[in-house]
Amino acid sequence: MRSHLPEKIYLSSPVWLQNLLVSVYGVMEHRRRYAGLFDETCNTLEKTEFLKQHELQKFVDSRLFETLERALTEVPHYRRLTVKKPVLTDFPVLDRSTVANNPEDFVSDAYNKSKLLTIFTGGSTGTPLKIYISKSVRQQTYAFWSRFYRTMDFRIGEKKASFVGRKVQDPDNNHPPFWRYNVIDRQLVFSSFHLTEENLPSYIKKLNQFKPKLIEGYPLSILRLAEYIRDNRVALSFKPVGLSTSSENFTSEQRKTMENAFDCGVFDQYGSAESVVFAGECEHGTMHIAPEYGVVEVLTKSGEIKSEGEGEFIVTTLLNHVMPLIRYRIGDLGKLGYKSCPCGRETAVIEELHGKVGATIVTEGRRVSAAAIAIAFEYIENIKKAQIVQNEPEKAIVKLVTKRDFTASDEDFMLWELQKMLGEKIQISVEYVKDIPPSENGKYNMVVQNFY
């Protein structure tokens, strides 16, 4: 489990030191992301982006054969299957719980585990999961991000404002500045935990001073700004090339609000920490799946697995040979299809992405999103499932399904993380349960909002 000592030190430091620490961390991340296979992958993606469908399929088939063949020979879990040939349709569906219960069983023998990177993700389901990747997988993933940014005419290194879930300032410190600067990436990182009516003017003022070319982050954080701009008829002194959103669903009306406020388009991205799928909206609003990243199928209500249709997404990585997840139930529901797009990309597209629209916990006039809250559960491996429920103001119940090794220190760490995100005024209680059932649409909702 991760120690929260570094975060405590950061949050207790003066602003000038926090800015320095953010920039130092930014340099380290920049070197990790944009080295190695990054440039090579960017060049490959530039060549494949507008290939004809049959040419893309040849590329995918070659990558898929390699992924399946290596999995059958190098990965303990797949070696025990009755599958003998590297044919995708021969592989069974893989549940998230199977991976969560024994993630090491999915790590390839071809890699030295001590040299791998580990990612902990709670996702929107509240079920913590440990994922192994290599440095090259991370570099290749950021090449896909680079291609997605180019759709908005944005290049890495140009000025951007980010609204994400990391705590750049103690949520109980209600005094500006609510942002920190990452020098190497020319990135102004804003707090998503201080977006109250009283604080929004300082956010707008700083954005007008900074004039980012791109605004990225959780859509509900960006929406909060957009609503303030609309309701107060605020004039912006800059026009971004786009709003890059991810991690939360939002309605068409909310999209219009954001686009009208910032006078630019919203470009939504869909992906996962498991390194199995990457999709992004083009300039015409079509959500194109990146076929070079992974194969997406649909598990229908009748139990059939199809290449298009409506149901639960089943995904297979083409990128992460370290921990290849094959026909993995990612937990998202939607509609997959093929359609002609004026942009010229001939890929499968996500026509609909279902699930609960952006649930939040409301406290002290702030709305904290499920994507941000998920971070509190990421590093606690002894949690099977988690859900936070709000039935009344300034009170929240955390429902937990735990593993046998869950300890009081795990609970303390989780509560400390949640309290820092939500503030000290909200009362958080813990309820241990045997199971957390899915909602009517079959999706597990990590945040349930019953009063707001």
VOLUM-953291 format. One record per residue (C-alpha): x, y, z; residue in one letter. Coordinates in Angstrom, 3 decimals, padded with zeros to 6 digits. Example, Ala and Ser with C-alpha at 12.3 -4.5 7.8 and 13.67 -1.06 7.14 Angstrom:
% VOLUM-953291
rec u:012.300, v:-004.500, w:007.800, paba:A
rec u:013.670, v:-001.060, w:007.140, paba:S
END
This chain:
% VOLUM-953291
rec u:000.000, v:000.000, w:000.000, paba:M
rec u:001.236, v:003.486, w:-000.827, paba:R
rec u:002.363, v:005.705, w:002.047, paba:S
rec u:000.611, v:009.059, w:002.325, paba:H
rec u:003.679, v:010.677, w:003.931, paba:L
rec u:004.917, v:012.286, w:000.644, paba:P
rec u:001.467, v:013.762, w:000.073, paba:E
rec u:001.341, v:015.074, w:003.638, paba:K
rec u:004.720, v:016.738, w:003.164, paba:I
rec u:003.594, v:018.269, w:-000.139, paba:Y
rec u:000.274, v:019.576, w:001.224, paba:L
rec u:001.982, v:021.146, w:004.242, paba:S
rec u:004.637, v:022.888, w:002.102, paba:S
rec u:004.462, v:026.574, w:001.068, paba:P
rec u:003.103, v:027.362, w:-002.399, paba:V
rec u:006.513, v:028.206, w:-003.890, paba:W
rec u:007.847, v:024.811, w:-002.830, paba:L
rec u:004.734, v:023.036, w:-004.119, paba:Q
rec u:005.273, v:024.677, w:-007.516, paba:N
rec u:008.870, v:023.499, w:-007.482, paba:L
rec u:007.855, v:019.952, w:-006.530, paba:L
rec u:005.202, v:019.863, w:-009.269, paba:V
rec u:007.782, v:020.969, w:-011.837, paba:S
rec u:010.387, v:018.461, w:-010.621, paba:V
rec u:007.808, v:015.687, w:-010.852, paba:Y
rec u:006.824, v:017.037, w:-014.274, paba:G
rec u:010.409, v:016.722, w:-015.534, paba:V
rec u:010.603, v:013.130, w:-014.290, paba:M
rec u:007.293, v:012.221, w:-015.943, paba:E
rec u:008.208, v:014.012, w:-019.173, paba:H
rec u:011.387, v:011.970, w:-019.485, paba:R
rec u:009.524, v:008.729, w:-018.784, paba:R
rec u:006.674, v:009.437, w:-021.205, paba:R
rec u:008.397, v:010.908, w:-024.229, paba:Y
rec u:011.508, v:008.745, w:-024.515, paba:A
rec u:012.152, v:005.249, w:-025.859, paba:G
rec u:009.396, v:004.081, w:-028.208, paba:L
rec u:007.429, v:007.340, w:-028.142, paba:F
rec u:008.752, v:008.840, w:-031.399, paba:D
rec u:008.736, v:005.510, w:-033.239, paba:E
rec u:005.130, v:004.865, w:-032.206, paba:T
rec u:004.104, v:008.389, w:-033.224, paba:C
rec u:005.545, v:007.763, w:-036.686, paba:N
rec u:003.697, v:004.445, w:-036.987, paba:T
rec u:000.399, v:005.976, w:-035.873, paba:L
rec u:000.766, v:008.779, w:-038.384, paba:E
rec u:001.005, v:006.155, w:-041.140, paba:K
rec u:-001.925, v:004.032, w:-039.932, paba:T
rec u:-004.394, v:006.777, w:-038.954, paba:E
rec u:-006.086, v:007.087, w:-042.352, paba:F
rec u:-005.542, v:003.589, w:-043.744, paba:L
rec u:-008.438, v:001.903, w:-045.501, paba:K
rec u:-010.392, v:-000.522, w:-043.346, paba:Q
rec u:-008.990, v:-003.661, w:-045.010, paba:H
rec u:-005.427, v:-002.344, w:-044.606, paba:E
rec u:-006.038, v:-001.558, w:-040.942, paba:L
rec u:-007.442, v:-005.036, w:-040.426, paba:Q
rec u:-004.236, v:-006.614, w:-041.764, paba:K
rec u:-002.236, v:-004.526, w:-039.303, paba:F
rec u:-004.534, v:-005.499, w:-036.408, paba:V
rec u:-004.564, v:-009.195, w:-037.332, paba:D
rec u:-000.770, v:-009.288, w:-037.277, paba:S
rec u:-000.584, v:-007.596, w:-033.863, paba:R
rec u:-003.387, v:-009.772, w:-032.492, paba:L
rec u:-001.698, v:-013.010, w:-033.593, paba:F
rec u:001.512, v:-011.948, w:-031.846, paba:E
rec u:-000.362, v:-010.981, w:-028.658, paba:T
rec u:-002.291, v:-014.261, w:-028.451, paba:L
rec u:000.681, v:-016.444, w:-029.354, paba:E
rec u:002.884, v:-014.834, w:-026.716, paba:R
rec u:000.115, v:-015.042, w:-024.107, paba:A
rec u:-000.310, v:-018.789, w:-024.648, paba:L
rec u:003.409, v:-019.443, w:-024.210, paba:T
rec u:004.514, v:-016.782, w:-021.705, paba:E
rec u:001.588, v:-016.105, w:-019.329, paba:V
rec u:000.707, v:-018.635, w:-016.569, paba:P
rec u:-003.058, v:-018.030, w:-016.689, paba:H
rec u:-003.348, v:-018.616, w:-020.430, paba:Y
rec u:-001.028, v:-021.622, w:-020.425, paba:R
rec u:-003.548, v:-023.424, w:-018.209, paba:R
rec u:-006.416, v:-022.850, w:-020.626, paba:L
rec u:-007.529, v:-025.487, w:-023.091, paba:T
rec u:-006.949, v:-022.959, w:-025.877, paba:V
rec u:-004.275, v:-024.307, w:-028.215, paba:K
rec u:-004.249, v:-021.860, w:-031.123, paba:K
rec u:-003.831, v:-018.057, w:-031.179, paba:P
rec u:-007.406, v:-017.461, w:-032.341, paba:V
rec u:-009.360, v:-014.792, w:-030.453, paba:L
rec u:-012.732, v:-016.542, w:-030.699, paba:T
rec u:-011.267, v:-019.562, w:-028.870, paba:D
rec u:-010.530, v:-017.520, w:-025.736, paba:F
rec u:-013.099, v:-017.320, w:-022.916, paba:P
rec u:-014.352, v:-014.050, w:-021.459, paba:V
rec u:-012.159, v:-012.761, w:-018.630, paba:L
rec u:-013.780, v:-011.216, w:-015.538, paba:D
rec u:-012.229, v:-008.284, w:-013.701, paba:R
rec u:-012.458, v:-010.167, w:-010.394, paba:S
rec u:-010.298, v:-012.990, w:-011.789, paba:T
rec u:-007.549, v:-010.500, w:-012.571, paba:V
rec u:-007.981, v:-008.626, w:-009.278, paba:A
rec u:-007.684, v:-011.807, w:-007.204, paba:N
rec u:-004.340, v:-012.822, w:-008.736, paba:N
rec u:-002.829, v:-010.142, w:-011.010, paba:P
rec u:000.603, v:-011.819, w:-011.022, paba:E
rec u:-000.940, v:-014.814, w:-012.805, paba:D
rec u:-001.368, v:-012.584, w:-015.874, paba:F
rec u:002.213, v:-011.291, w:-016.014, paba:V
rec u:004.410, v:-012.635, w:-018.804, paba:S
rec u:007.417, v:-014.775, w:-017.859, paba:D
rec u:009.423, v:-012.870, w:-020.474, paba:A
rec u:009.728, v:-009.858, w:-018.166, paba:Y
rec u:011.562, v:-009.247, w:-014.907, paba:N
rec u:008.739, v:-008.284, w:-012.570, paba:K
rec u:011.021, v:-006.158, w:-010.382, paba:S
rec u:011.664, v:-003.832, w:-013.335, paba:K
rec u:008.016, v:-003.376, w:-014.269, paba:L
rec u:005.785, v:-000.440, w:-013.393, paba:L
rec u:002.628, v:-001.017, w:-011.363, paba:T
rec u:-000.577, v:000.949, w:-011.739, paba:I
rec u:-003.404, v:000.771, w:-009.229, paba:F
rec u:-006.828, v:001.642, w:-010.507, paba:T
rec u:-010.242, v:001.754, w:-008.904, paba:G
rec u:-011.959, v:002.905, w:-012.077, paba:G
rec u:-015.663, v:003.718, w:-011.896, paba:S
rec u:-016.464, v:000.326, w:-010.374, paba:T
rec u:-014.715, v:000.789, w:-007.038, paba:G
rec u:-012.900, v:-002.546, w:-007.386, paba:T
rec u:-009.141, v:-001.914, w:-006.937, paba:P
rec u:-006.921, v:-003.568, w:-009.508, paba:L
rec u:-003.147, v:-003.875, w:-009.863, paba:K
rec u:-001.838, v:-003.599, w:-013.426, paba:I
rec u:001.719, v:-004.257, w:-014.585, paba:Y
rec u:003.169, v:-002.378, w:-017.548, paba:I
rec u:006.621, v:-001.678, w:-018.941, paba:S
rec u:008.191, v:001.705, w:-019.625, paba:K
rec u:007.665, v:001.120, w:-023.344, paba:S
rec u:003.913, v:000.516, w:-022.872, paba:V
rec u:003.634, v:003.871, w:-021.134, paba:R
rec u:005.621, v:005.585, w:-023.907, paba:Q
rec u:003.451, v:004.017, w:-026.605, paba:Q
rec u:000.282, v:005.053, w:-024.772, paba:T
rec u:001.400, v:008.676, w:-024.745, paba:Y
rec u:001.994, v:008.430, w:-028.483, paba:A
rec u:-001.729, v:007.664, w:-028.812, paba:F
rec u:-002.458, v:010.705, w:-026.648, paba:W
rec u:-000.225, v:012.778, w:-028.912, paba:S
rec u:-002.210, v:011.668, w:-031.968, paba:R
rec u:-005.471, v:012.446, w:-030.178, paba:F
rec u:-004.203, v:015.940, w:-029.302, paba:Y
rec u:-003.292, v:016.565, w:-032.942, paba:R
rec u:-006.987, v:016.202, w:-033.805, paba:T
rec u:-007.426, v:019.473, w:-031.907, paba:M
rec u:-004.330, v:021.039, w:-033.498, paba:D
rec u:-002.513, v:020.787, w:-030.176, paba:F
rec u:001.083, v:019.646, w:-029.725, paba:R
rec u:002.762, v:018.398, w:-026.559, paba:I
rec u:004.636, v:021.308, w:-024.999, paba:G
rec u:002.049, v:023.945, w:-025.879, paba:E
rec u:000.225, v:025.659, w:-023.022, paba:K
rec u:-002.577, v:023.696, w:-021.390, paba:K
rec u:-004.748, v:023.904, w:-018.290, paba:A
rec u:-005.577, v:020.641, w:-016.499, paba:S
rec u:-008.463, v:019.840, w:-014.151, paba:F
rec u:-007.821, v:016.368, w:-012.748, paba:V
rec u:-008.173, v:014.453, w:-009.493, paba:G
rec u:-004.795, v:014.972, w:-007.872, paba:R
rec u:-004.710, v:017.247, w:-004.860, paba:K
rec u:-002.566, v:020.258, w:-005.738, paba:V
rec u:-003.820, v:022.054, w:-002.627, paba:Q
rec u:-005.349, v:020.928, w:000.653, paba:D
rec u:-009.141, v:020.899, w:000.086, paba:P
rec u:-009.623, v:022.638, w:003.447, paba:D
rec u:-007.369, v:025.517, w:002.386, paba:N
rec u:-009.861, v:027.830, w:000.724, paba:N
rec u:-007.419, v:030.555, w:-000.245, paba:H
rec u:-005.991, v:030.996, w:-003.745, paba:P
rec u:-003.944, v:030.122, w:-005.668, paba:P
rec u:-005.823, v:026.916, w:-006.515, paba:F
rec u:-003.291, v:025.955, w:-009.189, paba:W
rec u:000.337, v:024.911, w:-009.550, paba:R
rec u:002.628, v:025.160, w:-012.571, paba:Y
rec u:004.523, v:022.360, w:-014.330, paba:N
rec u:007.268, v:024.224, w:-016.189, paba:V
rec u:008.522, v:021.615, w:-018.673, paba:I
rec u:005.056, v:020.837, w:-020.065, paba:D
rec u:003.818, v:024.443, w:-019.790, paba:R
rec u:000.912, v:022.988, w:-017.838, paba:Q
rec u:-001.157, v:024.821, w:-015.242, paba:L
rec u:-002.659, v:022.175, w:-012.947, paba:V
rec u:-005.886, v:023.359, w:-011.311, paba:F
rec u:-007.542, v:021.890, w:-008.242, paba:S
rec u:-010.847, v:020.143, w:-008.928, paba:S
rec u:-011.696, v:020.341, w:-005.214, paba:F
rec u:-012.144, v:024.105, w:-004.806, paba:H
rec u:-014.663, v:024.905, w:-007.544, paba:L
rec u:-017.103, v:026.805, w:-005.329, paba:T
rec u:-019.115, v:029.864, w:-006.299, paba:E
rec u:-016.793, v:032.027, w:-004.197, paba:E
rec u:-013.614, v:030.654, w:-005.766, paba:N
rec u:-014.628, v:030.510, w:-009.425, paba:L
rec u:-013.757, v:034.176, w:-010.183, paba:P
rec u:-010.114, v:033.501, w:-009.276, paba:S
rec u:-010.101, v:030.454, w:-011.578, paba:Y
rec u:-011.447, v:032.526, w:-014.477, paba:I
rec u:-008.989, v:035.341, w:-013.814, paba:K
rec u:-006.052, v:032.936, w:-013.868, paba:K
rec u:-007.261, v:031.239, w:-017.055, paba:L
rec u:-007.528, v:034.645, w:-018.741, paba:N
rec u:-003.983, v:035.463, w:-017.648, paba:Q
rec u:-002.533, v:032.096, w:-018.669, paba:F
rec u:-004.442, v:031.758, w:-021.978, paba:K
rec u:-004.079, v:027.988, w:-022.444, paba:P
rec u:-004.299, v:026.575, w:-025.946, paba:K
rec u:-006.023, v:023.472, w:-024.534, paba:L
rec u:-008.161, v:022.768, w:-021.471, paba:I
rec u:-008.233, v:019.139, w:-020.356, paba:E
rec u:-009.647, v:017.124, w:-017.489, paba:G
rec u:-012.800, v:015.859, w:-015.849, paba:Y
rec u:-015.825, v:017.174, w:-017.765, paba:P
rec u:-017.810, v:017.970, w:-014.613, paba:L
rec u:-015.006, v:020.240, w:-013.406, paba:S
rec u:-014.885, v:022.018, w:-016.765, paba:I
rec u:-018.692, v:022.149, w:-016.767, paba:L
rec u:-018.679, v:023.948, w:-013.415, paba:R
rec u:-016.540, v:026.679, w:-014.957, paba:L
rec u:-018.722, v:026.790, w:-018.066, paba:A
rec u:-021.902, v:027.230, w:-016.022, paba:E
rec u:-020.328, v:030.118, w:-014.129, paba:Y
rec u:-019.204, v:031.755, w:-017.380, paba:I
rec u:-022.715, v:031.374, w:-018.809, paba:R
rec u:-024.628, v:032.512, w:-015.728, paba:D
rec u:-022.410, v:035.543, w:-015.097, paba:N
rec u:-021.794, v:036.445, w:-018.748, paba:R
rec u:-018.063, v:036.303, w:-018.203, paba:V
rec u:-015.845, v:037.395, w:-021.092, paba:A
rec u:-012.806, v:035.241, w:-021.823, paba:L
rec u:-009.662, v:036.781, w:-023.289, paba:S
rec u:-008.603, v:033.551, w:-024.993, paba:F
rec u:-010.104, v:030.826, w:-027.165, paba:K
rec u:-008.800, v:027.271, w:-026.705, paba:P
rec u:-008.564, v:024.897, w:-029.658, paba:V
rec u:-010.564, v:022.333, w:-027.713, paba:G
rec u:-011.745, v:020.889, w:-024.424, paba:L
rec u:-010.221, v:017.437, w:-023.912, paba:S
rec u:-012.414, v:015.434, w:-021.531, paba:T
rec u:-012.225, v:011.918, w:-020.101, paba:S
rec u:-013.249, v:009.640, w:-017.204, paba:S
rec u:-016.872, v:010.825, w:-016.842, paba:E
rec u:-020.020, v:010.656, w:-018.936, paba:N
rec u:-021.961, v:013.832, w:-019.619, paba:F
rec u:-025.154, v:014.805, w:-021.407, paba:T
rec u:-025.542, v:016.533, w:-024.770, paba:S
rec u:-026.843, v:019.624, w:-022.966, paba:E
rec u:-023.766, v:019.706, w:-020.753, paba:Q
rec u:-021.610, v:019.414, w:-023.872, paba:R
rec u:-023.376, v:022.430, w:-025.393, paba:K
rec u:-022.850, v:024.419, w:-022.208, paba:T
rec u:-019.102, v:023.751, w:-022.269, paba:M
rec u:-018.756, v:024.427, w:-025.995, paba:E
rec u:-020.721, v:027.681, w:-025.832, paba:N
rec u:-018.834, v:028.973, w:-022.799, paba:A
rec u:-015.360, v:028.373, w:-024.236, paba:F
rec u:-016.316, v:028.830, w:-027.909, paba:D
rec u:-014.672, v:025.584, w:-029.000, paba:C
rec u:-015.438, v:021.902, w:-029.393, paba:G
rec u:-015.414, v:019.151, w:-026.783, paba:V
rec u:-013.208, v:016.177, w:-027.664, paba:F
rec u:-014.000, v:013.260, w:-025.383, paba:D
rec u:-011.543, v:010.405, w:-024.826, paba:Q
rec u:-012.285, v:006.881, w:-023.641, paba:Y
rec u:-009.656, v:004.554, w:-022.235, paba:G
rec u:-008.578, v:002.546, w:-019.234, paba:S
rec u:-005.632, v:002.120, w:-016.889, paba:A
rec u:-005.475, v:-001.545, w:-017.925, paba:E
rec u:-003.959, v:-000.489, w:-021.289, paba:S
rec u:-006.599, v:-002.341, w:-023.292, paba:V
rec u:-008.545, v:000.325, w:-025.187, paba:V
rec u:-008.100, v:003.861, w:-026.490, paba:F
rec u:-010.732, v:005.897, w:-028.318, paba:A
rec u:-011.190, v:009.575, w:-029.000, paba:G
rec u:-013.580, v:011.931, w:-030.714, paba:E
rec u:-012.543, v:013.439, w:-034.020, paba:C
rec u:-013.293, v:016.940, w:-035.267, paba:E
rec u:-016.740, v:015.721, w:-036.381, paba:H
rec u:-017.664, v:014.346, w:-032.953, paba:G
rec u:-017.276, v:010.658, w:-033.845, paba:T
rec u:-015.693, v:008.482, w:-031.139, paba:M
rec u:-013.118, v:006.468, w:-033.110, paba:H
rec u:-011.580, v:003.376, w:-031.534, paba:I
rec u:-007.815, v:003.170, w:-032.057, paba:A
rec u:-007.506, v:-000.320, w:-033.617, paba:P
rec u:-003.729, v:-000.309, w:-033.127, paba:E
rec u:-004.251, v:-000.179, w:-029.342, paba:Y
rec u:-006.761, v:-002.950, w:-028.770, paba:G
rec u:-009.663, v:-004.995, w:-030.104, paba:V
rec u:-013.139, v:-004.109, w:-028.827, paba:V
rec u:-016.067, v:-006.533, w:-028.985, paba:E
rec u:-019.575, v:-006.477, w:-027.542, paba:V
rec u:-021.121, v:-009.041, w:-025.207, paba:L
rec u:-024.847, v:-008.811, w:-025.931, paba:T
rec u:-027.705, v:-009.550, w:-023.535, paba:K
rec u:-028.183, v:-012.899, w:-025.267, paba:S
rec u:-024.612, v:-013.875, w:-024.375, paba:G
rec u:-023.209, v:-013.574, w:-027.897, paba:E
rec u:-019.922, v:-011.802, w:-028.582, paba:I
rec u:-020.078, v:-009.616, w:-031.681, paba:K
rec u:-017.905, v:-007.063, w:-033.450, paba:S
rec u:-020.731, v:-004.533, w:-033.371, paba:E
rec u:-023.964, v:-003.989, w:-031.511, paba:G
rec u:-025.088, v:-003.010, w:-028.024, paba:E
rec u:-023.988, v:-004.540, w:-024.739, paba:G
rec u:-020.942, v:-004.844, w:-022.497, paba:E
rec u:-017.553, v:-004.032, w:-023.994, paba:F
rec u:-015.063, v:-006.918, w:-024.170, paba:I
rec u:-011.526, v:-005.713, w:-024.861, paba:V
rec u:-008.209, v:-007.275, w:-025.857, paba:T
rec u:-004.935, v:-005.387, w:-025.621, paba:T
rec u:-002.555, v:-005.198, w:-028.563, paba:L
rec u:-000.091, v:-003.086, w:-026.617, paba:L
rec u:000.583, v:-004.521, w:-023.172, paba:N
rec u:002.457, v:-007.794, w:-023.669, paba:H
rec u:003.623, v:-007.522, w:-020.061, paba:V
rec u:000.126, v:-008.244, w:-018.761, paba:M
rec u:-002.057, v:-009.126, w:-021.743, paba:P
rec u:-005.751, v:-009.001, w:-020.881, paba:L
rec u:-007.685, v:-010.954, w:-023.505, paba:I
rec u:-011.451, v:-010.680, w:-023.929, paba:R
rec u:-011.524, v:-008.713, w:-020.703, paba:Y
rec u:-014.817, v:-007.456, w:-019.278, paba:R
rec u:-013.950, v:-003.834, w:-018.686, paba:I
rec u:-017.319, v:-003.083, w:-017.082, paba:G
rec u:-018.556, v:-000.464, w:-019.543, paba:D
rec u:-021.774, v:-000.654, w:-021.506, paba:L
rec u:-022.305, v:000.892, w:-024.897, paba:G
rec u:-022.968, v:000.529, w:-028.581, paba:K
rec u:-020.243, v:-000.353, w:-031.059, paba:L
rec u:-020.538, v:000.036, w:-034.815, paba:G
rec u:-019.022, v:001.082, w:-038.109, paba:Y
rec u:-020.044, v:004.203, w:-039.978, paba:K
rec u:-018.617, v:006.504, w:-042.577, paba:S
rec u:-017.117, v:009.648, w:-041.055, paba:C
rec u:-016.231, v:012.838, w:-042.960, paba:P
rec u:-012.850, v:012.890, w:-041.200, paba:C
rec u:-011.701, v:009.934, w:-043.320, paba:G
rec u:-010.819, v:007.534, w:-040.493, paba:R
rec u:-012.170, v:004.055, w:-041.245, paba:E
rec u:-012.306, v:002.527, w:-037.774, paba:T
rec u:-014.918, v:001.013, w:-035.516, paba:A
rec u:-016.686, v:003.698, w:-033.498, paba:V
rec u:-018.364, v:003.936, w:-030.131, paba:I
rec u:-021.833, v:005.166, w:-031.026, paba:E
rec u:-023.042, v:005.261, w:-027.425, paba:E
rec u:-021.343, v:004.967, w:-024.052, paba:L
rec u:-023.834, v:004.125, w:-021.324, paba:H
rec u:-023.605, v:004.269, w:-017.568, paba:G
rec u:-024.584, v:006.675, w:-014.845, paba:K
rec u:-023.955, v:010.281, w:-015.843, paba:V
rec u:-021.284, v:011.886, w:-013.671, paba:G
rec u:-022.281, v:011.149, w:-010.068, paba:A
rec u:-020.744, v:013.469, w:-007.483, paba:T
rec u:-020.468, v:013.933, w:-003.738, paba:I
rec u:-021.636, v:017.400, w:-002.708, paba:V
rec u:-019.933, v:019.082, w:000.236, paba:T
rec u:-019.404, v:022.704, w:001.261, paba:E
rec u:-020.802, v:023.883, w:-002.075, paba:G
rec u:-018.325, v:021.739, w:-004.033, paba:R
rec u:-019.056, v:018.768, w:-006.277, paba:R
rec u:-016.390, v:016.053, w:-006.186, paba:V
rec u:-016.616, v:013.601, w:-009.073, paba:S
rec u:-016.486, v:009.812, w:-009.019, paba:A
rec u:-013.302, v:009.887, w:-011.101, paba:A
rec u:-011.555, v:011.964, w:-008.447, paba:A
rec u:-012.937, v:009.915, w:-005.546, paba:I
rec u:-011.694, v:006.692, w:-007.175, paba:A
rec u:-008.129, v:007.740, w:-006.335, paba:I
rec u:-008.841, v:007.139, w:-002.626, paba:A
rec u:-009.229, v:003.410, w:-003.299, paba:F
rec u:-006.476, v:002.920, w:-005.870, paba:E
rec u:-003.632, v:001.802, w:-003.633, paba:Y
rec u:-005.561, v:-000.415, w:-001.223, paba:I
rec u:-005.250, v:-003.920, w:-002.604, paba:E
rec u:-007.349, v:-005.455, w:000.179, paba:N
rec u:-010.591, v:-003.892, w:-001.057, paba:I
rec u:-012.694, v:-005.981, w:-003.429, paba:K
rec u:-015.406, v:-003.395, w:-004.047, paba:K
rec u:-016.160, v:000.092, w:-002.788, paba:A
rec u:-019.072, v:002.471, w:-003.082, paba:Q
rec u:-019.694, v:005.863, w:-001.503, paba:I
rec u:-023.313, v:006.881, w:-000.915, paba:V
rec u:-024.646, v:010.318, w:-000.007, paba:Q
rec u:-028.196, v:010.467, w:001.331, paba:N
rec u:-028.051, v:013.847, w:003.076, paba:E
rec u:-025.889, v:016.986, w:003.210, paba:P
rec u:-022.392, v:016.664, w:004.708, paba:E
rec u:-022.715, v:012.934, w:005.360, paba:K
rec u:-021.436, v:010.006, w:003.316, paba:A
rec u:-021.381, v:006.249, w:003.774, paba:I
rec u:-018.560, v:004.150, w:002.357, paba:V
rec u:-019.657, v:000.595, w:001.614, paba:K
rec u:-016.794, v:-001.880, w:001.452, paba:L
rec u:-016.385, v:-005.486, w:000.388, paba:V
rec u:-012.950, v:-006.388, w:001.717, paba:T
rec u:-010.426, v:-009.167, w:001.390, paba:K
rec u:-009.304, v:-011.230, w:004.366, paba:R
rec u:-006.101, v:-009.191, w:004.810, paba:D
rec u:-007.888, v:-005.841, w:005.117, paba:F
rec u:-006.676, v:-004.041, w:008.254, paba:T
rec u:-007.488, v:-001.009, w:010.356, paba:A
rec u:-004.554, v:000.800, w:008.740, paba:S
rec u:-006.168, v:000.228, w:005.325, paba:D
rec u:-009.329, v:001.884, w:006.593, paba:E
rec u:-007.349, v:004.758, w:008.104, paba:D
rec u:-005.519, v:005.353, w:004.826, paba:F
rec u:-008.759, v:005.312, w:002.824, paba:M
rec u:-010.524, v:007.694, w:005.213, paba:L
rec u:-007.538, v:010.045, w:005.225, paba:W
rec u:-007.589, v:010.178, w:001.413, paba:E
rec u:-011.358, v:010.732, w:001.292, paba:L
rec u:-011.297, v:013.377, w:004.007, paba:Q
rec u:-008.588, v:015.296, w:002.166, paba:K
rec u:-010.647, v:015.196, w:-001.027, paba:M
rec u:-014.018, v:015.985, w:000.497, paba:L
rec u:-012.944, v:018.259, w:003.355, paba:G
rec u:-013.065, v:017.909, w:007.116, paba:E
rec u:-016.693, v:018.992, w:007.554, paba:K
rec u:-018.296, v:016.002, w:005.876, paba:I
rec u:-018.927, v:013.012, w:008.154, paba:Q
rec u:-017.765, v:009.749, w:006.600, paba:I
rec u:-018.835, v:006.408, w:008.029, paba:S
rec u:-017.826, v:002.929, w:006.893, paba:V
rec u:-020.216, v:000.039, w:006.351, paba:E
rec u:-018.821, v:-003.429, w:005.672, paba:Y
rec u:-021.047, v:-005.479, w:003.378, paba:V
rec u:-020.901, v:-008.895, w:001.715, paba:K
rec u:-021.563, v:-007.542, w:-001.765, paba:D
rec u:-022.397, v:-004.383, w:-003.710, paba:I
rec u:-024.943, v:-005.228, w:-006.410, paba:P
rec u:-024.922, v:-003.484, w:-009.796, paba:P
rec u:-027.498, v:-000.898, w:-010.797, paba:S
rec u:-030.393, v:-001.670, w:-013.128, paba:E
rec u:-028.225, v:-001.106, w:-016.216, paba:N
rec u:-025.738, v:-003.713, w:-014.992, paba:G
rec u:-022.949, v:-001.237, w:-014.210, paba:K
rec u:-021.387, v:-000.777, w:-010.793, paba:Y
rec u:-021.588, v:002.840, w:-009.672, paba:N
rec u:-018.848, v:003.883, w:-007.297, paba:M
rec u:-020.756, v:007.027, w:-006.277, paba:V
rec u:-024.475, v:007.016, w:-005.500, paba:V
rec u:-026.034, v:010.447, w:-005.023, paba:Q
rec u:-029.514, v:010.273, w:-003.455, paba:N
rec u:-030.281, v:013.782, w:-002.281, paba:F
rec u:-028.765, v:016.343, w:-004.654, paba:Y
END
